[in-house]
């Protein structure tokens, strides 16, 4: 039986991955900070799909939380076949408007945790000769907009580099770069999303379905949906200064995934 571990599993894209992988017959390890929500989600997935679901309460903004997930990923008696590094958050406002402590926490969750968990997972996967890692980044990785964009750009480049290093090992990696997705992400960050047009929003379940198709096709970077593929392509044609001005203004109001 295949086992998948998902961080940030109780809402949004993480919860959508949990639903999809459970429906495909995967046993699950769900990771998040809120034990009550984890237990409720696990019970529903067990009832609906008949799979085994373990919960692991861990705060990936702390060394203790990261170490707990590292330990689970490296357990040879309970191998993890698929890792989805989804945990993340946004800060409202531009650089210097957000507290420095929040910016540093973002780097801890988006970069250090992703690096350490990917390392723990791929080491075990390489020994078994198989495994998948999906690191959730963002289309914000392709535009200049402070710490959030920089951290997501790091996720993309890191994933590409590790995928190259592990080519031929049976272990595959993919960076998933969504745009605006209807989740709790923006609400938690206190971002105003009222001015985002309806056509810009993606459905989390459809996003995950597209991501899994791209993983099956062997893509290392996935930008689901033609709208956002076009947007990313345009960033390569527009001067970076103009992109930075627009993205900075957008970041003051509502950010991106």
N, C-alpha and C positions, 0 to 999 in steps of 0.2 A: 504494500500500500504506500502510495506517495504521501509525504508529509510536507506541508507548506507552512512557513512562519511569516507572519505579516506584522510589521510594526505600525503604530497608529491605526489599529484595526477597528476601532469602535465607531468610526464615522467616515463619511465621504468616500474617497477613493479606496482607502484601506478596507472599509466595510464592503465595498463593491467587489474588491478582490476576494474577500472572504466568502461572499455569496457565490461568486462564480467558481472558485476553486472547490468549494464544498459541493456544488452541483455537479462538478466533474468527478467527484469521488475522492478528493484529497482529504486526508486527515489534516487538522489544523492546529497550529500554535498561535494564539492571538496575543499580541503585546500592546499594552497601553498603560496609562497611569491610573485609570479609574476602574477599580476591581468590580464594583457593582455593575457597571455597564458591560464589562468584559463577561461576567457571569451570565447576564441576561442575553447577550449576543450568542454566547456559546450554547446556552440551552436551546435557543431558537434554531440554530444551525444543526444541532444534533437532532432535534425533533423533525425538522424539515427534510434533512438530507441523509440522516442515519450514519454520519461520520463521527469519528472520535475528535473531540475538540478540547485542547488544553488551554488554560489561560496563564499568562505570566505578567504580573503587575510590575512595570518597570518604567522609571522616568529616565529617558535617554538624554536629559540635560545634566545627568549626574554620572560620575564614574561607577557608582554602585549599580545603577540601572543598566548601563552599557555592559558591565561585567557579567551581570546576571543573564543577559541575552547571549553574550559571547559563550558563556558556559553551556547554555542549552544548544547552541549551534554546533558546538564541538563535542557533544556527547556521543560517543561511538555506539552506545546501546540504543539511541533514539535518533537515527539520522534524519536530517532535514534535507529534502530534495530541492525545494524552491524557497528562496528568500525574497521577500518583497520589502525593501527599505522605503517605507512610505511616510514615516513620522516626520512632521515638520510644521512650521507656523510662519506667519508674517508679522511684521511690525508696521504700524501705521506711521506715515510721514516720511520725510526725507532724512538723510544723514544729519546727525546732530539734534534732530527732533526726537528721535528714539533714544532712550537711556542706553549708555554704553554697555551696561550689564545685560540688557536684552539683546544687543547685537552680538555679544560674546556667547550668550546662550544659543543664539541662532547658529553660530559657527560650530558649537558643540554638537547640536542635534543634526544639522544638515551635512556637516563635513566629518568631524571626528567619529561620530556614531556610525555613519555610513562606511567610513574607512575600516573601523574596527570590526563591525559586523560582517562586512564583505570579506575581510581577511579571515575571520573565524569560519565563515561558511565555506568559502572556496578552498581553504586548506583541507577541510574534511571531504568536500566534494571531489577534489582532485585525486585524493587517495582512493575514492570509490570509482572514479572515472566518469562521473556524470553529475549534473546539477545545473540549476538556473538561478540567476540573481537579477531581479528587476529593481533598479534604483529610480525612484520617482524624482524627477527634476522639474522643469517648467519651461514654457516658451520664454519666460523671463530670462533664461540663461543666454538668450541671443540678443538681449538689449542691455545697455548700460543703465543700471538703476540701483546703486548702492549695494549694501551687504546681501540683501536677498538675491538679487540677480547674480552677484559674484559667487555666492555659495552654490547656486544652482548650476552656474557655468562650471564650477569645480566638479560637481557631481557628473556632468556630462563628460568632461575631459578625463576624469578619473575612471569612469566606466569604460570609455574607449581604450584607455591605456591598459587596464587590467584585462579586458577582452582580448587585446592583442597579445599580452603576455601569456594568457592561458589558451590561446588558439591550439586546437588539436588535442587538448586534455580531456575533452568531453564536458567541460564546464563552459557555459555560455552566459554572457551578461548583456543587459540592455538598459539604456537610460530612457525613461518615459518622460516626455515633455508635453504635458497638457496645457491648455489655455484656461479660460474661465470655466469652472465646473461647479455645478450646483451642489455645494456641500456646506458644512459649518465653518469652513476655513476663514471666510471674510468676516463673518459675524464675530468669531472669537477674537479677531484682530481689531474689531471696532471700525471696519472699513465701510465706507458708503458705496453701495453698489447700484444705487437707484438710476444712475445715468448710463449704465452698461446696457446696450441694446439687447433685446431678447435673442437675436440670431447669434450673439457671441457666446452664449452659454452652451456647455456640453453636458450631457447626461453621464453620470458616473458609471453606470452599468455598461452603456455603449462604449465609453472610453476604455474600460477594462477589456471588453470583447475585442476592440481594435488592437489593444496592446498585446493581447495573447496571440492574435493573428500575426502581428509583426514579429513577435518572438519566434513563432513557428517558422517564419520566413527567414530567420537568421539575421534580422536587423539589429544593429548595435545601438542606434538612436531611433526612437519612435516618436513622431509628431502626429498623433491621431487627428483626423478630420482635415479635409481639403482647405477649409478656411484658415486653419493655423499653419498648414504646410505653406500656403501662399504667403501668409504674414512673415514666416521665417525666411522664405526666399527673398521677400522684399527688403528685409534687413540687410541683405548682402549688397543691395543696390543703392540704398539711401545712405548719405554721409552720416557717420557715427555721431557727429555733433547734433544733427537734427533729430536723430533717434533718441539721443540722450535727453534733449529738451522735452520731447513729447513724453517719454517714459517717466521722467522725473515728475512732470505735472500729473500724470496718471497715478503715480505712486503716492502722491499726497492724498488722493481721494480713495482709491480702492485696491491698489496692488494687483497682483495676479496670482494664480496658484503657484 
